[in-house]
């Protein structure tokens, strides 16, 4: 049985969008396809008439500096993100997250855009991009637009992008500045390639012993990728020491909405372990920024 009837390979973003909207049946973009193809084979996805292969679009496979920003195309494999010197310099949290996605063979094929498009609130790449305050470039029939990264999500598995009419072109990140650094870590069950029980990413800028600015992301801390904005406000412009951290953690716990998962962990357990993970990530980013 054919999993699709038509397969197109556009060479520009707008050609890809036009292929989506003009398809004679249900159409979806594909790049790595590590999740989509498996879902189609197992009958977990509704039938697809047309697949639009995005890997022949040069812009979507680009990873480069553009002025004061780092651009990562949505069709860039996560292993390339993990190994590229530019991400190593400007987005270390994303490098660490990409190194933990699935296994080596999957990382060579799976794309950063696919990791985001699934709209899971604790996806490793997604949590790192949330802390790095990425912006997404989205293309539709009327052209391209930028949008804040977290506005891509409506709920668990629910993307704000209409996949039948729009595509995620890529992501923009600010270049790292003096005194800036980031870190990503996660807790998972100790067997092979496991999904995270909890993950955390922090980006910060320090001025001596003071937290000049900070972004904190924890997954899953809510229905969409969780940004701990209250905890950020509590720590911003403060000296990082043994007194400020407990107050910040208390604020984070008051804002986060941890949920229980039969396959991963209960909400109470996540609340119990988030403090140690958060402190580890924060301390590592703090030392890197020094």
C-alpha positions as CSV (number, residue, x, y, z in Angstrom):
1,X,0.0,0.0,0.0
2,X,1.3,3.4,-1.0
3,X,1.7,5.8,2.0
4,X,1.2,8.8,-0.4
5,X,0.3,9.5,-4.0
6,X,2.5,12.5,-4.9
7,X,6.0,13.5,-3.9
8,X,7.3,17.0,-4.7
9,X,10.8,18.5,-4.3
10,X,10.5,22.3,-4.4
11,X,13.7,24.4,-4.5
12,X,12.4,27.6,-2.8
13,X,10.3,28.4,0.2
14,X,7.4,29.9,-1.8
15,X,7.4,27.0,-4.2
16,X,7.0,24.7,-1.2
17,X,4.1,26.8,0.2
18,X,2.4,26.8,-3.2
19,X,2.8,23.1,-3.5
20,X,1.0,22.7,-0.1
21,X,-1.9,24.9,-0.9
22,X,-2.4,23.6,-4.5
23,X,-2.2,19.8,-3.7
24,X,-5.2,17.8,-4.9
25,X,-5.4,16.0,-1.5
26,X,-4.1,16.3,2.1
27,X,-0.5,17.5,2.0
28,X,2.3,17.8,4.5
29,X,5.9,19.0,4.5
30,X,8.6,16.5,5.3
31,X,12.3,16.9,6.0
32,X,13.8,14.1,8.2
33,X,10.5,12.2,8.5
34,X,11.6,10.2,11.4
35,X,8.2,10.6,13.2
36,X,5.9,11.2,10.2
37,X,6.9,8.1,8.2
38,X,6.6,5.9,11.2
39,X,3.2,7.2,12.0
40,X,2.0,6.7,8.5
41,X,3.3,3.1,8.4
42,X,1.7,2.3,11.7
43,X,-1.6,3.9,10.8
44,X,-1.3,6.6,13.5
45,X,-1.7,9.4,11.0
46,X,-4.5,10.2,8.6
47,X,-3.8,9.4,4.9
48,X,-1.5,11.8,3.0
49,X,-1.9,12.5,-0.7
50,X,1.2,14.7,-1.2
51,X,4.5,15.0,0.6
52,X,6.5,18.2,0.1
53,X,10.2,17.5,0.6
54,X,11.9,20.6,2.1
55,X,15.5,19.3,2.0
56,X,16.1,20.7,-1.5
57,X,15.5,24.3,-0.3
58,X,18.9,25.9,0.3
59,X,17.6,28.4,2.8
60,X,16.0,25.8,5.0
61,X,19.3,23.8,5.2
62,X,21.3,26.9,6.1
63,X,23.1,27.4,9.4
64,X,24.9,30.8,9.3
65,X,25.4,34.2,10.9
66,X,23.1,37.0,9.6
67,X,24.2,40.2,11.1
68,X,23.8,40.0,14.9
69,X,21.8,36.8,14.7
70,X,22.4,33.1,14.1
71,X,20.0,31.5,11.6
72,X,19.3,27.8,11.8
73,X,17.1,26.4,9.0
74,X,14.2,24.2,10.0
75,X,15.5,21.4,7.7
76,X,19.0,21.3,9.4
77,X,19.6,17.8,11.0
78,X,20.0,18.0,14.7
79,X,23.4,16.3,14.5
80,X,24.6,19.1,12.4
81,X,23.3,21.6,14.9
82,X,25.1,19.7,17.6
83,X,28.5,19.7,15.8
84,X,28.6,23.1,14.1
85,X,31.1,25.6,15.6
86,X,28.6,28.5,15.3
87,X,26.0,26.8,17.5
88,X,28.8,25.7,19.9
89,X,29.8,29.4,20.3
90,X,26.4,31.1,20.4
91,X,23.9,28.4,21.5
92,X,25.6,25.9,23.8
93,X,22.2,24.9,25.4
94,X,20.9,23.9,22.0
95,X,24.0,21.9,21.2
96,X,23.6,20.0,24.5
97,X,19.9,19.4,23.8
98,X,20.5,18.2,20.3
99,X,23.1,15.7,21.5
100,X,20.4,14.1,23.6
101,X,17.7,13.7,21.0
102,X,17.1,10.0,20.2
103,X,20.2,8.1,19.0
104,X,23.0,8.9,16.5
105,X,21.3,7.5,13.5
106,X,18.1,9.4,14.2
107,X,20.0,12.6,14.9
108,X,21.6,12.4,11.4
109,X,18.2,12.5,9.8
110,X,15.8,14.2,12.2
111,X,15.5,18.0,11.9
112,X,15.3,20.8,14.4
113,X,12.1,22.0,12.6
114,X,10.5,18.6,13.1
115,X,11.4,18.6,16.8
116,X,9.6,21.9,17.1
117,X,6.6,21.1,14.8
118,X,5.5,18.2,17.0
119,X,4.7,20.9,19.7
120,X,5.6,18.7,22.6
121,X,6.1,20.8,25.8
122,X,9.2,18.9,26.9
123,X,11.0,18.3,23.6
124,X,14.7,18.9,24.2
125,X,15.4,21.2,21.2
126,X,12.2,23.1,22.0
127,X,13.2,23.8,25.6
128,X,16.6,25.0,24.6
129,X,15.2,27.3,22.0
130,X,12.7,28.7,24.5
131,X,15.5,29.6,26.9
132,X,17.5,31.1,24.0
133,X,14.5,33.3,23.2
134,X,14.4,32.2,19.6
135,X,12.3,33.7,16.9
136,X,10.7,31.6,14.2
137,X,10.4,32.5,10.6
138,X,7.1,31.1,9.1
139,X,6.1,31.2,5.5
140,X,2.6,31.2,4.1
141,X,0.9,32.1,0.9
142,X,1.0,35.8,1.7
143,X,4.8,35.7,2.5
144,X,7.1,35.2,5.5
145,X,6.8,36.6,9.0
146,X,8.7,36.3,12.2
147,X,7.0,35.3,15.4
148,X,8.1,34.7,19.0
149,X,9.1,31.1,19.4
150,X,6.6,30.2,22.2
151,X,3.7,31.5,20.0
152,X,4.2,28.4,17.8
153,X,2.4,26.3,20.4
154,X,-1.3,25.9,21.4
155,X,-1.1,22.9,23.7
156,X,0.5,19.4,23.9
157,X,0.9,18.2,20.3
158,X,-1.0,21.2,19.0
159,X,0.9,23.6,16.8
160,X,-0.2,27.1,15.9
161,X,1.2,26.5,12.4
162,X,-1.3,25.3,9.8
163,X,0.8,22.5,8.3
164,X,-1.4,22.3,5.2
165,X,-0.7,26.0,4.3
166,X,2.4,27.1,6.3
167,X,5.9,25.9,6.9
168,X,8.5,26.8,9.5
169,X,11.5,28.1,7.6
170,X,14.0,28.4,10.4
171,X,14.9,30.0,13.7
172,X,16.8,33.2,14.7
173,X,19.0,33.4,17.8
174,X,20.9,36.3,19.2
175,X,24.6,36.1,19.0
176,X,26.3,35.5,22.4
177,X,27.7,38.6,24.1
178,X,30.4,39.1,26.6
179,X,29.2,37.7,30.0
180,X,26.6,35.5,28.3
181,X,26.3,31.7,28.3
182,X,23.7,29.0,28.3
183,X,23.2,25.4,29.4
184,X,20.8,22.5,29.0
185,X,20.5,19.3,31.0
186,X,17.8,16.7,31.6
187,X,16.9,13.8,33.9
188,X,15.8,10.6,32.3
189,X,15.4,6.9,33.1
190,X,18.7,5.0,32.9
191,X,17.9,2.8,29.9
192,X,19.2,3.4,26.4
193,X,17.5,6.2,24.5
194,X,14.9,7.5,27.0
195,X,12.5,10.4,27.0
196,X,13.1,13.0,29.7
197,X,11.5,13.0,33.0
198,X,12.4,16.6,33.3
199,X,14.6,19.0,31.4
200,X,15.9,22.5,31.9
201,X,17.7,25.2,29.9
202,X,19.1,28.5,31.1
203,X,20.5,31.5,29.2
204,X,22.0,34.3,31.2
205,X,24.2,37.4,31.1
206,X,26.2,38.2,34.2
207,X,28.0,41.4,35.2
208,X,30.4,40.4,37.9
209,X,28.4,38.7,40.6
210,X,25.1,40.1,39.4
211,X,22.6,38.4,37.1
212,X,22.1,41.0,34.5
213,X,19.5,39.1,32.5
214,X,18.2,35.5,32.4
215,X,15.8,33.2,30.6
216,X,14.7,29.9,32.3
217,X,12.8,27.1,30.5
218,X,11.6,23.9,32.1
219,X,9.9,20.9,30.5
220,X,7.2,19.9,31.0
221,X,6.2,22.8,33.2
222,X,2.9,23.5,31.4
223,X,0.8,22.7,28.4
224,X,3.2,24.5,26.1
225,X,7.0,25.0,26.5
226,X,7.3,26.7,29.8
227,X,9.2,29.9,30.4
228,X,9.7,30.6,34.1
229,X,9.2,34.4,33.7
230,X,8.4,34.9,37.4
231,X,11.6,33.2,38.5
232,X,13.5,35.2,35.9
233,X,12.1,38.5,37.4
234,X,13.0,37.4,40.9
235,X,16.6,36.7,39.9
236,X,17.2,39.5,37.4
237,X,19.5,42.2,38.7
238,X,20.2,40.2,41.8
239,X,23.5,38.7,43.2
240,X,23.5,34.9,42.7
241,X,24.2,33.4,46.1
242,X,22.8,30.9,48.7
243,X,20.0,33.2,49.6
244,X,18.7,34.2,46.2
245,X,18.5,30.7,44.7
246,X,16.0,29.3,47.2
247,X,13.7,32.3,46.7
248,X,14.0,31.9,42.9
249,X,13.2,28.2,43.1
250,X,10.1,28.9,45.3
251,X,8.9,31.3,42.7
252,X,9.5,28.8,39.9
253,X,7.5,26.1,41.7
254,X,4.7,28.6,42.2
255,X,4.4,29.3,38.5
256,X,5.1,25.8,36.9
257,X,2.3,23.4,36.3
258,X,3.9,20.0,36.4
259,X,1.8,17.1,35.3
260,X,1.9,13.4,35.9
261,X,2.7,10.9,33.2
262,X,2.2,7.2,33.5
263,X,5.3,6.5,31.4
264,X,7.6,9.1,32.9
265,X,7.0,10.5,36.4
266,X,4.4,12.0,38.7
267,X,3.9,15.8,39.2
268,X,5.0,15.5,42.9
269,X,8.2,13.7,41.9
270,X,9.0,16.4,39.3
271,X,8.5,19.1,41.9
272,X,10.9,17.2,44.2
273,X,13.7,16.9,41.6
274,X,13.4,20.2,39.7
275,X,15.4,22.1,42.3
276,X,18.6,20.0,41.9
277,X,18.3,20.1,38.1
278,X,17.7,23.8,37.9
279,X,20.6,24.6,40.3
280,X,23.0,22.4,38.2
281,X,22.0,24.1,35.0
282,X,22.1,27.6,36.5
283,X,25.5,27.0,38.1
284,X,27.0,25.6,34.9
285,X,25.7,28.6,32.8
286,X,27.0,31.0,35.5
287,X,30.5,29.5,35.4
288,X,30.6,29.5,31.6
289,X,29.6,33.2,31.6
290,X,32.6,34.0,33.8
